[in-house]
């Protein structure tokens, strides 16, 4: 990504993706309290960002709660889908370029 843009862009994009992915619950709560154009924009944003809370299982483990196989499967599938999309984006970005 760095070879296609300037240095700060990948840093800011990674930071925004990380922060956004960990705060989707707050964004959805905000979306329910706002007017119609903003609600639609925030709902679209929530569907476009990865939901890292699905893969954050540490609180359940710390408190001794069981982890259902369906939850493991959902977290694994969600992570795998985002990895596949990132790899596909990288392949599309660098297709035809000499590396």
C-alpha positions as CSV (number, residue, x, y, z in Angstrom):
1,X,0.0,0.0,0.0
2,X,2.9,2.3,0.8
3,X,4.3,2.0,-2.7
4,X,1.0,3.3,-4.2
5,X,0.5,6.3,-1.9
6,X,2.4,8.7,0.3
7,X,3.7,7.5,3.7
8,X,1.0,8.9,6.1
9,X,-2.0,7.5,4.1
10,X,-1.5,3.8,5.0
11,X,-0.8,4.8,8.6
12,X,-4.0,6.8,8.9
13,X,-6.1,4.2,7.0
14,X,-4.8,1.4,9.3
15,X,-5.5,3.5,12.4
16,X,-9.0,4.5,11.2
17,X,-9.8,0.9,10.4
18,X,-8.6,-0.3,13.8
19,X,-10.5,2.3,15.8
20,X,-13.6,2.0,13.7
21,X,-13.6,-1.8,13.9
22,X,-13.4,-1.7,17.7
23,X,-16.1,1.0,18.1
24,X,-18.9,-0.3,15.8
25,X,-21.2,-0.9,18.8
26,X,-20.9,2.8,19.7
27,X,-21.5,3.9,16.2
28,X,-24.7,1.7,15.9
29,X,-25.9,3.2,19.2
30,X,-25.3,6.7,17.8
31,X,-27.1,5.8,14.6
32,X,-30.3,4.9,16.5
33,X,-30.4,8.3,18.1
34,X,-29.8,10.5,15.0
35,X,-32.0,11.7,12.1
36,X,-32.6,9.8,8.9
37,X,-29.7,10.9,6.6
38,X,-27.1,10.5,9.4
39,X,-28.7,7.1,10.4
40,X,-28.3,5.8,6.9
41,X,-24.8,7.0,6.6
42,X,-23.7,5.5,9.9
43,X,-25.5,2.2,9.2
44,X,-23.6,2.0,5.8
45,X,-20.4,2.7,7.6
46,X,-21.1,-0.1,10.1
47,X,-21.6,-2.5,7.3
48,X,-18.4,-1.4,5.5
49,X,-16.0,-1.7,8.4
50,X,-14.9,-5.0,9.9
51,X,-16.5,-5.8,13.3
52,X,-13.5,-6.7,15.4
53,X,-15.7,-7.2,18.5
54,X,-16.7,-10.6,17.0
55,X,-13.0,-11.7,17.3
56,X,-12.5,-10.1,20.8
57,X,-13.2,-13.1,23.0
58,X,-10.9,-12.2,25.9
59,X,-13.7,-10.9,28.1
60,X,-15.7,-14.1,27.8
61,X,-12.6,-16.1,28.6
62,X,-11.5,-13.9,31.6
63,X,-14.9,-14.2,33.2
64,X,-15.1,-17.9,32.7
65,X,-18.0,-17.9,30.2
66,X,-18.2,-20.7,27.7
67,X,-17.5,-20.0,24.0
68,X,-20.0,-21.7,21.7
69,X,-18.7,-23.4,18.6
70,X,-21.0,-21.1,16.5
71,X,-19.3,-18.1,18.0
72,X,-15.8,-19.5,17.2
73,X,-17.0,-20.2,13.7
74,X,-18.5,-16.8,13.2
75,X,-15.3,-15.1,14.4
76,X,-13.1,-17.3,12.3
77,X,-15.3,-16.8,9.2
78,X,-15.5,-13.0,9.7
79,X,-11.7,-12.8,10.1
80,X,-11.1,-15.0,7.1
81,X,-13.4,-13.0,4.9
82,X,-11.6,-9.8,5.8
83,X,-8.2,-11.4,5.1
84,X,-9.4,-12.6,1.7
85,X,-10.7,-9.1,0.9
86,X,-7.4,-7.5,1.9
87,X,-5.5,-10.0,-0.2
88,X,-7.8,-9.5,-3.2
89,X,-7.4,-5.7,-2.8
90,X,-3.6,-6.1,-2.7
91,X,-3.6,-8.3,-5.8
92,X,-5.8,-5.9,-7.7
93,X,-3.7,-2.9,-6.6
94,X,-0.4,-4.5,-7.7
95,X,-1.6,-6.4,-10.7
96,X,0.6,-5.6,-13.6
97,X,3.3,-3.9,-11.6
98,X,6.8,-5.0,-11.1
99,X,7.6,-5.5,-7.4
